């Protein structure tokens, strides 16, 4: 019997991999996971982001803070060119943001974001992208966010899970062969840190994978600064990263971290043991505090 090769768990394969991010709105291409994507892009992995809606109704300063405050709501004929123009602005913003993080393969389906529901046609469009891109890792929203009810994020997660199953089967409408996605990760939602409403109380999920993004947190802030259409730039870019990546990092002993929920149980040849666990098991408490106390995002440019 030949000796089995040494397998080191929790380390990516030597060859580059494909990553597919499926988000509900344009900024979801990188928001809350941009540091992780920057790591993968620097490694040479190919990243594709698929955005389902144009995001103009939900997250746009013109429609929410200007048009939405008029005494009379615009007619359909008046609204359509505004949405088209704001959609173009948002697409350019998110492209520039993702280029800062190291990738530019963005796919926009531009569904209207007034209401997003489980549609078979939309599931099949996602499945077609999965067959084309052949992702090894797929990242999307947690399907039970806000109880899985009336949430664009939650519906997107549910659409993606159905699409993952469909993509693994032959489709007569798609010349690409079936593709089974090896790993699916959900973004750990912010209600894992606090429970702002009754729907999120029991369905926040448990973050079981963290990525240390301290070295690229400034890139993520610069990327968010591009999203002026939804007022994610400036003070918000900095405070939100201190709160979200900062608190997630504090949970696991680093300055800034992004948190994920892994869909499937991990199967290994050996019990996983990360270099973080090895390095920090016996370090001085003062060393840990120096690492966690780093502040990067607290200044706001003029």
N, C-alpha and C positions, 0 to 999 in steps of 0.2 A: 504493500500500500504506500503510495507516495505521500510525503509529508505535506500537510496543508500549508499554504502560504500565510505569512503573518498578516492579519487584518487589523488595522488600527481604526477603531470606531470613532464616530463623530468628526471624521475628516472627509472632505469631499473627494471624489475621484480625481485622478491626475488630469484627465481630460476636462475641457470646459463643458459646462452644462447650459441648458436652456431654462429660463425662468419666465413664467407668465404671471402677470399681475392683472387681476380683473377687479375694476373699481366701479362704483356707482356713478361718481362724478369726476370731472377732470383732475382735481387735486388729489383724488384717491389713488392716482397713479404712483404717488410717492409719499403722501402724507402719512406719518406715523411709521413708515418703513423705509424712508429714504436713506438713512444711514446704512442699513443692511444692504440695500440695492447698490449703494456706492461701493461697499466692500466687494460685492460680486462683480460689479462692472470693472473695478480695478484688477480683479483676478482674471478678467477676460471672458467671463460668462456672458451669454447673450440674454438680454432682458427685453421682453415685449410687454407693453401695457395696453390692455383693452379696456376702454371706457364706454360704459353703456349709455349714459344720458349726456345731453349737452350741458346740464348743470346751471342753466341761466335762470331758471325760476327759483331754485333753492339757494344758490350762492352767487349772487351778482349784485354789486353795489348800485347799478343803474336801475335794475328791475325792482329790487327790494326797497332801496332808499330814495329813489326818485319816482319812477313810474308808479310804484306801489303806494305812494303817498298822495297821488292826485285825487281830486274830489270825484272824478269820473274814471272808471276803469277803461282802458283802451279796448277798442273793438278787435276782433281777430285780424282784420286787415291792417290795423295800426300796429298790433303787437308782433306780427310775424317778422317784419323787417328788423325790429328792435332785437328780437331773439336771435335772428340770423347774424346780426352784427356783433352782439355780445358773445355768441358762440364762437365766432372767429377770434375774438379777443382772448377768450379763455383758452382756446386751443393753442394760440401762440404763446401765452403765458406758461402753460404746462409744458410745452415743448422746450422752452428756454430753461425752465426749472429742471427738467429731467436731463438736459444736456449738461447742466452743472454737476449733476450726480453721475454722469458718465454713460447715459444711454439715450436713444432717440427713436426707437421703434415703437411708435404710438399708433393705436388703431381706435378710431372714434366711430361708434355706431349712431350717436346723436339722437337717441330716443328722447322724446319729451319727458322732462322730469316732474311734470305736474303729478302724475301717478305712475308708479312702477309696480307691475304685478307679474305673477308667474305665467308666462306665455310660452307655449311650446315652440313657437317660431323663434323667439329670442334664445331659448335653450339651444336650439339647433344651430343658430348662428354662433353661439359661444363654442359649441362642440366642434364646429367647422374650423374655428381658429385653433382649438386644441390639436386637432389632427394635423393642421398645417405647421404649427410652431413646434409640436412634439416636446412640450415642457417636461423637464425632470422634476422641477418644483413648481407648484402653483400656489399663489398667495391671493387670498380674497377676504371678504368681510365675514365676520362671525354670523352664522345664519340665525342665531337666536338673540341678536342684539335688539334691545328694547322689547324683549319677549317675542321677537320674530313677527311683530305686528306693525303694519303701517310704517315701516322703516325701509328706506331705499337700500341701506346697507344690508339689512337682514335679507331682504328679497333678493339682492344680488348674490349673497352667499348661497341661498337656496337654489337660485337659477344655476349657479356654477356647479353645485353638487349634482344636480340632474344632468348638466351638460357633461360632466366628467364621466358619468355612467354611459351616456349616449356616445361619447367620443371613442369609447373602448369597443364599440360595435361597428360593423360595416354599415355604411349609408349609401344607398343607390344614388343620392343626390350629390355625393362628395367623392371625387376621384382619389383623395388622399386615403391611405390605409388607416385602420383603427389605431388608436394610441391610448394606452393605459398610463395614467399619470402616477409616477411612483410615490410622490409625497405631496400632500396638501396641507398648507398652513393657513390659519385664520389670523387676522390682526387681533391682538388682544385689545378689547374695547376699553374705553376710559372708565366705564362703570365698574371695571375691576378695581379701580382706585376709590370710587365713591358710588353710592346708590342714590341718584337724584330723583328716581320715581319708582313706583311700585312694580312696573313692568320689568325694570332692570334688576330688581332685587334678587331674583332666583335664577337669572339666566345670564349673568355676566361672564361666565366661563372661567376656566382656570388656566392662566398662562404657565405653560410647562417648558417653554424654550425662550431664552433671552439672548440677544446679540449685543455685545459691548460696542457702542458706536461713539465713544468719547472722542476718538481720533478724527471723526468726520462730522461732528455735530455742527461745526461752523458751516460746512457745505449745505447741510439741511436747512439752516437758517437762511442762507443766501438763496436757496431754491424757493423757500416760502416767501421771501421778499419779492419774487416775481409774480406772486398771485395777488396782485392789487385789486383785481375785479371782485374778489370775495373778501377783501380786507384782511388777508392773512399776513400782510407785510408789516414791517415796523415792529411796534411793541408786541403785537400778537405773536409774531414769529418767534420772538425771544421768550416771552412768558410761557407760551404753550410748550416749548421744548424744555424749559426748566421744570415745568409741572409734570409733563407726561414722561419724556425720556429721563428727566431728572429723578422722578419718584420711582419709576421702574428700575433705574440704575441703583437707587438707594436700597431697593428690595434685595438686590443680589450682589452688592458690594462694589459697584463701579460708579463712575460719575454720571454717565448717560447710557441707557440701554433701551432697546426696542423689544417688545414682548410679543410672543406668538403663542397660539394654541395649535398644537399638532393634532391633526385629525385622527391618525391611526396609531395604534401601539407600535413601538419600535421593535424590530426583530434584528438581532445581532448574532455574530459568532461568539462574542465575548461581552461581558458587562461593560457598558460605555463608561469611560473615565476621561473627563476633559482636562486640558492643561490648566484651566482656571481652577478646578478643584484641587489639583496637585499643588499649584503655586500658592494658593491662599489658605490651605488647611491649617498651616502652622505659622502664618505671618504675624508680625506684631500688630496690635490694635492701632497703634499710632500710624503705621503704614497704611492700614485700611482707611483711616480717617483722612489722611493726606490725599489719597486717591479719590475718595468720595466727595471731598470738599471742593473739588475743582468747579469753578463757575466760568462758563464761556459765553452764555447767551444774555447776560444781564444788561449789556449796554445797547442803547438804541441809537442808530445813526441819525444825524441831523437831517 
